[in-house]
Amino acid sequence: MPPKFKFKREEIIESALNLVREKGWKNLSTRTLAEKLGSSARPIYSFFKSMDELEEELVKKSVDLLYDFMVVHRTGDPWIDHGIGYVIFAREEKHLFRGSNNEKNIKHFKAYGDKIWNACTASLSQYLPFKGLSEDQIYKIQLTRWLLCHGLAFQVSNPPPKVWDDDNIVLVIQNGSIAIIEGLKKQFASDG
């Protein structure tokens, strides 16, 4: 009869997530997680073939949390709110954000992040500023704005003290988003 463990798979994932939130991704190991659980490594490896498999689960959890930040109503403009939420997530959950985007985990972040992209795109199907634009044009606008948000997210995840409060984030995302959409619409019109 296989041994019974006092932990469930989800409890191990939550403990690992909390460990990363507190101490950063680089401090996640079988040993540190076992210490946090007050256990040996055996329960970890009974549920996960490797730490890579556990880390993929952590990226998935991080992306779920990111989505929760992105769909919070802040300004009344859902597209702007998506961007603000992305950046605020990076500020509030800097270890999760940076670790999910590191060299090792970026492939998982991209795969699960595509689900967010699709959900956010679908939620904007009736978005007035996108009216009359082709899917390709909307994609170009969204991609350009994502680059703004992603760059700002990295900046706020490791900022000088007290630089990136909510007001500054909102201002940059609003102004940048407006500049991107208006600038690209002009370019699309001149391209014919």
Contacts in CASP RR format, 6 or more apart in sequence:
PFRMAT RR
TARGET T0000
AUTHOR 0000-0000-0000
METHOD contacts of the structure
MODEL  1
MPPKFKFKREEIIESALNLVREKGWKNLSTRTLAEKLGSSARPIYSFFKS
MDELEEELVKKSVDLLYDFMVVHRTGDPWIDHGIGYVIFAREEKHLFRGS
NNEKNIKHFKAYGDKIWNACTASLSQYLPFKGLSEDQIYKIQLTRWLLCH
GLAFQVSNPPPKVWDDDNIVLVIQNGSIAIIEGLKKQFASDG
3 42 0 8 1.000
3 46 0 8 1.000
5 42 0 8 1.000
5 43 0 8 1.000
5 46 0 8 1.000
6 39 0 8 1.000
6 43 0 8 1.000
7 37 0 8 1.000
7 39 0 8 1.000
7 43 0 8 1.000
9 47 0 8 1.000
9 48 0 8 1.000
11 37 0 8 1.000
12 33 0 8 1.000
12 37 0 8 1.000
12 43 0 8 1.000
12 44 0 8 1.000
12 47 0 8 1.000
12 48 0 8 1.000
12 54 0 8 1.000
13 54 0 8 1.000
13 57 0 8 1.000
13 58 0 8 1.000
13 61 0 8 1.000
15 33 0 8 1.000
15 36 0 8 1.000
15 37 0 8 1.000
16 28 0 8 1.000
16 33 0 8 1.000
16 36 0 8 1.000
16 54 0 8 1.000
16 57 0 8 1.000
16 58 0 8 1.000
17 58 0 8 1.000
17 61 0 8 1.000
17 62 0 8 1.000
17 96 0 8 1.000
18 36 0 8 1.000
19 27 0 8 1.000
19 28 0 8 1.000
19 32 0 8 1.000
19 33 0 8 1.000
19 36 0 8 1.000
20 27 0 8 1.000
20 28 0 8 1.000
20 58 0 8 1.000
20 95 0 8 1.000
20 96 0 8 1.000
20 99 0 8 1.000
21 93 0 8 1.000
21 95 0 8 1.000
21 96 0 8 1.000
22 95 0 8 1.000
23 32 0 8 1.000
23 95 0 8 1.000
24 95 0 8 1.000
24 99 0 8 1.000
25 95 0 8 1.000
25 98 0 8 1.000
25 99 0 8 1.000
25 102 0 8 1.000
25 105 0 8 1.000
28 51 0 8 1.000
28 55 0 8 1.000
28 58 0 8 1.000
29 51 0 8 1.000
30 41 0 8 1.000
30 44 0 8 1.000
30 45 0 8 1.000
30 51 0 8 1.000
31 41 0 8 1.000
33 41 0 8 1.000
33 44 0 8 1.000
33 54 0 8 1.000
34 40 0 8 1.000
34 41 0 8 1.000
34 44 0 8 1.000
37 43 0 8 1.000
37 44 0 8 1.000
44 54 0 8 1.000
48 54 0 8 1.000
48 57 0 8 1.000
55 104 0 8 1.000
55 105 0 8 1.000
55 108 0 8 1.000
56 105 0 8 1.000
56 108 0 8 1.000
58 96 0 8 1.000
58 100 0 8 1.000
59 100 0 8 1.000
59 105 0 8 1.000
59 108 0 8 1.000
59 109 0 8 1.000
59 112 0 8 1.000
60 108 0 8 1.000
60 112 0 8 1.000
62 93 0 8 1.000
62 96 0 8 1.000
62 97 0 8 1.000
62 99 0 8 1.000
62 100 0 8 1.000
62 109 0 8 1.000
63 100 0 8 1.000
63 109 0 8 1.000
63 112 0 8 1.000
63 113 0 8 1.000
63 115 0 8 1.000
63 116 0 8 1.000
65 89 0 8 1.000
65 93 0 8 1.000
65 96 0 8 1.000
66 86 0 8 1.000
66 89 0 8 1.000
66 93 0 8 1.000
66 97 0 8 1.000
66 113 0 8 1.000
66 116 0 8 1.000
67 116 0 8 1.000
67 119 0 8 1.000
69 85 0 8 1.000
69 86 0 8 1.000
69 88 0 8 1.000
69 89 0 8 1.000
69 92 0 8 1.000
70 81 0 8 1.000
70 82 0 8 1.000
70 83 0 8 1.000
70 85 0 8 1.000
70 86 0 8 1.000
70 89 0 8 1.000
70 116 0 8 1.000
70 120 0 8 1.000
71 81 0 8 1.000
71 82 0 8 1.000
71 123 0 8 1.000
72 81 0 8 1.000
72 85 0 8 1.000
73 81 0 8 1.000
74 80 0 8 1.000
74 81 0 8 1.000
74 84 0 8 1.000
74 85 0 8 1.000
74 170 0 8 1.000
75 81 0 8 1.000
75 84 0 8 1.000
75 170 0 8 1.000
75 174 0 8 1.000
78 123 0 8 1.000
78 124 0 8 1.000
78 127 0 8 1.000
79 124 0 8 1.000
79 127 0 8 1.000
79 129 0 8 1.000
79 145 0 8 1.000
79 177 0 8 1.000
80 170 0 8 1.000
80 173 0 8 1.000
80 174 0 8 1.000
80 177 0 8 1.000
82 120 0 8 1.000
83 145 0 8 1.000
83 149 0 8 1.000
83 173 0 8 1.000
83 177 0 8 1.000
84 169 0 8 1.000
84 170 0 8 1.000
84 173 0 8 1.000
86 146 0 8 1.000
86 149 0 8 1.000
86 150 0 8 1.000
86 153 0 8 1.000
87 149 0 8 1.000
87 152 0 8 1.000
87 153 0 8 1.000
87 156 0 8 1.000
87 164 0 8 1.000
87 169 0 8 1.000
87 172 0 8 1.000
87 173 0 8 1.000
88 166 0 8 1.000
88 169 0 8 1.000
89 96 0 8 1.000
89 97 0 8 1.000
89 153 0 8 1.000
90 97 0 8 1.000
90 98 0 8 1.000
90 152 0 8 1.000
90 153 0 8 1.000
90 154 0 8 1.000
90 156 0 8 1.000
90 157 0 8 1.000
91 153 0 8 1.000
91 156 0 8 1.000
91 157 0 8 1.000
91 159 0 8 1.000
91 164 0 8 1.000
91 169 0 8 1.000
94 157 0 8 1.000
94 158 0 8 1.000
97 153 0 8 1.000
97 157 0 8 1.000
98 154 0 8 1.000
98 157 0 8 1.000
98 158 0 8 1.000
99 105 0 8 1.000
100 106 0 8 1.000
100 108 0 8 1.000
100 109 0 8 1.000
101 109 0 8 1.000
101 154 0 8 1.000
117 142 0 8 1.000
121 138 0 8 1.000
121 142 0 8 1.000
124 130 0 8 1.000
124 138 0 8 1.000
129 181 0 8 1.000
130 138 0 8 1.000
130 141 0 8 1.000
133 141 0 8 1.000
133 185 0 8 1.000
133 188 0 8 1.000
137 184 0 8 1.000
137 188 0 8 1.000
140 184 0 8 1.000
141 180 0 8 1.000
141 181 0 8 1.000
141 184 0 8 1.000
144 180 0 8 1.000
144 184 0 8 1.000
145 176 0 8 1.000
145 177 0 8 1.000
145 180 0 8 1.000
145 181 0 8 1.000
148 172 0 8 1.000
148 173 0 8 1.000
148 176 0 8 1.000
148 177 0 8 1.000
148 180 0 8 1.000
149 173 0 8 1.000
152 169 0 8 1.000
152 172 0 8 1.000
152 173 0 8 1.000
155 164 0 8 1.000
156 163 0 8 1.000
156 164 0 8 1.000
156 169 0 8 1.000
END
